[in-house]
Structure formats: structure tokens, C-alpha cells
Amino acid sequence: MRLALFQPEIPQNVGTLLRLGACLNVPVDVIEPCGFLLSDKRMKRAGMDYMQHVDWTRHSSWDDFQQKYTGQRRIALDIKGEAAHHHFSFRPDDILLLGQEGEGLPDAVFNACDARVVIPMCPDVRSLNVAVAGAIVLNEALRQTQQFPVHPSLED
């Protein structure tokens, strides 16, 4: 399982998702260009001291990212998704792709994905924060594939 962030615009969201990756032992891919410098102090502050624990990769472009991961399904997380995330059958090696905070995923990227999921929400609201959405769907994907890290106090 991987999280991929397509051209993120807000450093705090990237920092939060990198921290999530560190806590759940899920690699994170950042597909550039970003709307900020990846060395931005706000991102580092959001990632706190978890940055040293996360396996993350920068990709210079969508094409670079696609070339690196040819055998894994790309699952778009987007309000235009066709399947509710909790009804979708995730696989252990899926890549969960999050779009830009303001625009989501461009049509070409959205259509290049193998599947498209959405988080069901009340009809009168626009969307969730991208880091919150990533956490919700990643949690369900890890639950389905039984890939949560082992916590010592919870071992059987």
C-alpha cells in the first residue's frame, strides 16, 4: 500500500500525510510540481520529528511516477469517484492517489487510474480536507488488507 500526492498545494497537508505514512508504515509519493518548496518550514513543522521515520519519494512529474509503478493499481480518491471507499475491494499493493486541494485530480490523471473511489458525504458540503480524506480511505484499505502495523500492547 502507498499514498501518492499529486501536485499538492499546501505544505501542512503534505506534512500531515507524511506523518500518517510514518505512523502507519505506509510509503508516500509526492508528485511534483508542488505549490510550495518541499523544504518549506510549514511542511517540516506539520511532519514534526516523524520525517525521519517515513519512506517517501519525490517524483519530478506524473510521467516519472507512472514509469516507476507500472504493476500496481492506482486508485483515485476524488469527489468524482464512482465507488464508495468502504464498498471497494482494496489490494495490499494499491496506490491511493490524492489530488490537489483546490482542483482534485485533472481529468487525464483521473482517467488514467485503475479505479476511482469517493467518501460518501452529506450532499450540502463540498469536500473534506485532503489529509483527512487520505487518512479515512487509507484506514479502510489497511483494515481490508490487514496491513496495520503491530502495536506491542495490542498483540494477541
Secondary structure, 3 states (H helix, E strand, C coil): CEEEEECCCCHHHHHHHHHHHHHHCCCEEEECCCCCCCCCHHHHHHHHHHHHHCCEEEECCHHHHHHHCCCCCEEEECCCCCEECCCCCCCCCCEEEECECCCECCHHHHHHCCEEEECCCCCCCCCCCHHHHHHHHHHHHHHHHCCCCCCHHHCC
